[in-house]
Amino acid sequence: MEIRVSIRKKLVSRGRSFTLERSFSSEEKFVILFGPSGSGKTLTVKAIAGLEKPDSGRIVVGNRVLFDSEDNINIPARHRDIGYVFQDYALFIRKTKGG
C-alpha cells in the first residue's frame, strides 16, 4: 500500500519553537520511522493517524487523501482506518486505597 507524507507543523512551548518538516513516500507494506528522541517520530505518526493536525501539507494512504491543507481536507481520526499503538500503553492511572 502506498503512503505519501509531506507535512509541516510548528510547535511553540516556553519561548522555544520546533518546526517539524517531514516528506517521505513508500509502496512497502510496512513503514518504520526511526531517529533520536525528539526528532518528531511520534508527531509524524499522530498526524498520519489524525490525532494531530499539520499546519500545511498532504497525507495520502492508498488512494485516500487523509489531509490536504490546500484543498481543505482533514478526515477525522475515527474515519481514517489507521491503527496506532502507543509506546506508553497505560491510558489510565488506577489508584488503590492507601496508595
MARLUM-876915 format. One record per residue (C-alpha): residue number from 1; residue in three letters; x, y, z. Coordinates in nm, 3 decimals, padded with zeros to 5 digits. Each point is the difference from the previous one (the first is absolute). Layout:
N
zanu = NUM; vexdren = ALA; c1 = X; c2 = Y; c3 = Z
...
This chain:
99
zanu = 1; vexdren = MET; c1 = 00.000; c2 = 00.000; c3 = 00.000
zanu = 2; vexdren = GLU; c1 = 00.132; c2 = 00.339; c3 = -00.090
zanu = 3; vexdren = ILE; c1 = 00.052; c2 = 00.274; c3 = 00.257
zanu = 4; vexdren = ARG; c1 = 00.100; c2 = 00.356; c3 = -00.085
zanu = 5; vexdren = VAL; c1 = 00.066; c2 = 00.254; c3 = 00.274
zanu = 6; vexdren = SER; c1 = 00.112; c2 = 00.359; c3 = -00.040
zanu = 7; vexdren = ILE; c1 = -00.085; c2 = 00.205; c3 = 00.308
zanu = 8; vexdren = ARG; c1 = 00.109; c2 = 00.302; c3 = 00.200
zanu = 9; vexdren = LYS; c1 = -00.094; c2 = 00.077; c3 = 00.362
zanu = 10; vexdren = LYS; c1 = 00.135; c2 = 00.271; c3 = 00.229
zanu = 11; vexdren = LEU; c1 = -00.012; c2 = -00.049; c3 = 00.376
zanu = 12; vexdren = VAL; c1 = 00.075; c2 = 00.267; c3 = 00.259
zanu = 13; vexdren = SER; c1 = 00.057; c2 = -00.064; c3 = 00.369
zanu = 14; vexdren = ARG; c1 = 00.154; c2 = 00.222; c3 = 00.268
zanu = 15; vexdren = GLY; c1 = 00.150; c2 = 00.240; c3 = -00.252
zanu = 16; vexdren = ARG; c1 = 00.160; c2 = -00.275; c3 = -00.207
zanu = 17; vexdren = SER; c1 = -00.122; c2 = -00.118; c3 = -00.337
zanu = 18; vexdren = PHE; c1 = 00.036; c2 = -00.315; c3 = -00.205
zanu = 19; vexdren = THR; c1 = -00.104; c2 = -00.039; c3 = -00.361
zanu = 20; vexdren = LEU; c1 = -00.061; c2 = -00.351; c3 = -00.123
zanu = 21; vexdren = GLU; c1 = 00.043; c2 = -00.045; c3 = -00.373
zanu = 22; vexdren = ARG; c1 = -00.044; c2 = -00.355; c3 = -00.126
zanu = 23; vexdren = SER; c1 = -00.020; c2 = -00.128; c3 = -00.353
zanu = 24; vexdren = PHE; c1 = 00.014; c2 = -00.365; c3 = -00.099
zanu = 25; vexdren = SER; c1 = -00.180; c2 = -00.257; c3 = -00.209
zanu = 26; vexdren = SER; c1 = 00.000; c2 = -00.377; c3 = -00.018
zanu = 27; vexdren = GLU; c1 = -00.181; c2 = -00.279; c3 = -00.179
zanu = 28; vexdren = GLU; c1 = 00.109; c2 = -00.261; c3 = 00.256
zanu = 29; vexdren = LYS; c1 = -00.246; c2 = -00.184; c3 = 00.223
zanu = 30; vexdren = PHE; c1 = 00.171; c2 = 00.128; c3 = 00.318
zanu = 31; vexdren = VAL; c1 = 00.168; c2 = 00.333; c3 = 00.068
zanu = 32; vexdren = ILE; c1 = 00.229; c2 = 00.057; c3 = 00.296
zanu = 33; vexdren = LEU; c1 = 00.089; c2 = 00.342; c3 = 00.136
zanu = 34; vexdren = PHE; c1 = 00.316; c2 = 00.015; c3 = 00.205
zanu = 35; vexdren = GLY; c1 = 00.224; c2 = 00.272; c3 = 00.136
zanu = 36; vexdren = PRO; c1 = 00.121; c2 = 00.160; c3 = 00.320
zanu = 37; vexdren = SER; c1 = -00.228; c2 = 00.112; c3 = 00.279
zanu = 38; vexdren = GLY; c1 = -00.173; c2 = 00.326; c3 = -00.084
zanu = 39; vexdren = SER; c1 = 00.040; c2 = -00.032; c3 = -00.377
zanu = 40; vexdren = GLY; c1 = -00.376; c2 = -00.003; c3 = -00.070
zanu = 41; vexdren = LYS; c1 = -00.081; c2 = -00.369; c3 = -00.049
zanu = 42; vexdren = THR; c1 = -00.301; c2 = 00.003; c3 = 00.230
zanu = 43; vexdren = LEU; c1 = -00.129; c2 = 00.330; c3 = -00.137
zanu = 44; vexdren = THR; c1 = 00.025; c2 = -00.140; c3 = -00.354
zanu = 45; vexdren = VAL; c1 = -00.193; c2 = -00.317; c3 = 00.092
zanu = 46; vexdren = LYS; c1 = -00.263; c2 = 00.206; c3 = 00.184
zanu = 47; vexdren = ALA; c1 = -00.045; c2 = 00.216; c3 = -00.310
zanu = 48; vexdren = ILE; c1 = -00.045; c2 = -00.307; c3 = -00.221
zanu = 49; vexdren = ALA; c1 = -00.252; c2 = -00.147; c3 = 00.245
zanu = 50; vexdren = GLY; c1 = -00.189; c2 = 00.330; c3 = 00.020
zanu = 51; vexdren = LEU; c1 = 00.077; c2 = 00.070; c3 = 00.366
zanu = 52; vexdren = GLU; c1 = 00.210; c2 = 00.308; c3 = -00.085
zanu = 53; vexdren = LYS; c1 = -00.080; c2 = 00.249; c3 = -00.278
zanu = 54; vexdren = PRO; c1 = 00.296; c2 = 00.120; c3 = -00.206
zanu = 55; vexdren = ASP; c1 = 00.021; c2 = 00.370; c3 = -00.085
zanu = 56; vexdren = SER; c1 = 00.045; c2 = -00.085; c3 = -00.365
zanu = 57; vexdren = GLY; c1 = 00.065; c2 = -00.288; c3 = -00.235
zanu = 58; vexdren = ARG; c1 = -00.159; c2 = -00.318; c3 = -00.126
zanu = 59; vexdren = ILE; c1 = -00.046; c2 = -00.358; c3 = 00.128
zanu = 60; vexdren = VAL; c1 = -00.111; c2 = -00.277; c3 = -00.236
zanu = 61; vexdren = VAL; c1 = -00.041; c2 = -00.366; c3 = 00.099
zanu = 62; vexdren = GLY; c1 = -00.091; c2 = -00.237; c3 = -00.280
zanu = 63; vexdren = ASN; c1 = -00.227; c2 = 00.196; c3 = -00.227
zanu = 64; vexdren = ARG; c1 = -00.151; c2 = 00.207; c3 = 00.284
zanu = 65; vexdren = VAL; c1 = 00.098; c2 = 00.358; c3 = 00.069
zanu = 66; vexdren = LEU; c1 = -00.013; c2 = 00.028; c3 = 00.379
zanu = 67; vexdren = PHE; c1 = 00.132; c2 = 00.355; c3 = 00.028
zanu = 68; vexdren = ASP; c1 = 00.059; c2 = 00.276; c3 = -00.252
zanu = 69; vexdren = SER; c1 = 00.037; c2 = 00.356; c3 = 00.124
zanu = 70; vexdren = GLU; c1 = -00.041; c2 = 00.155; c3 = -00.345
zanu = 71; vexdren = ASP; c1 = -00.328; c2 = -00.183; c3 = -00.072
zanu = 72; vexdren = ASN; c1 = -00.121; c2 = 00.037; c3 = 00.361
zanu = 73; vexdren = ILE; c1 = -00.021; c2 = -00.379; c3 = 00.055
zanu = 74; vexdren = ASN; c1 = 00.043; c2 = -00.139; c3 = 00.351
zanu = 75; vexdren = ILE; c1 = -00.168; c2 = -00.338; c3 = 00.048
zanu = 76; vexdren = PRO; c1 = -00.076; c2 = -00.054; c3 = 00.373
zanu = 77; vexdren = ALA; c1 = 00.209; c2 = -00.265; c3 = 00.177
zanu = 78; vexdren = ARG; c1 = -00.304; c2 = -00.224; c3 = 00.052
zanu = 79; vexdren = HIS; c1 = -00.053; c2 = -00.021; c3 = -00.378
zanu = 80; vexdren = ARG; c1 = 00.363; c2 = -00.055; c3 = -00.106
zanu = 81; vexdren = ASP; c1 = 00.021; c2 = -00.374; c3 = 00.076
zanu = 82; vexdren = ILE; c1 = 00.357; c2 = 00.044; c3 = 00.126
zanu = 83; vexdren = GLY; c1 = 00.124; c2 = -00.212; c3 = 00.290
zanu = 84; vexdren = TYR; c1 = 00.239; c2 = 00.153; c3 = 00.250
zanu = 85; vexdren = VAL; c1 = 00.166; c2 = -00.177; c3 = 00.295
zanu = 86; vexdren = PHE; c1 = 00.122; c2 = 00.245; c3 = 00.262
zanu = 87; vexdren = GLN; c1 = 00.348; c2 = -00.048; c3 = 00.142
zanu = 88; vexdren = ASP; c1 = -00.134; c2 = 00.058; c3 = 00.353
zanu = 89; vexdren = TYR; c1 = -00.316; c2 = -00.207; c3 = 00.006
zanu = 90; vexdren = ALA; c1 = -00.122; c2 = 00.081; c3 = 00.354
zanu = 91; vexdren = LEU; c1 = -00.297; c2 = 00.223; c3 = -00.076
zanu = 92; vexdren = PHE; c1 = -00.139; c2 = 00.030; c3 = 00.351
zanu = 93; vexdren = ILE; c1 = 00.171; c2 = 00.022; c3 = 00.336
zanu = 94; vexdren = ARG; c1 = -00.181; c2 = -00.214; c3 = 00.251
zanu = 95; vexdren = LYS; c1 = 00.039; c2 = 00.103; c3 = 00.361
zanu = 96; vexdren = THR; c1 = -00.076; c2 = -00.245; c3 = 00.275
zanu = 97; vexdren = LYS; c1 = -00.097; c2 = 00.078; c3 = 00.359
zanu = 98; vexdren = GLY; c1 = 00.299; c2 = 00.111; c3 = 00.198
zanu = 99; vexdren = GLY; c1 = 00.216; c2 = 00.044; c3 = -00.308
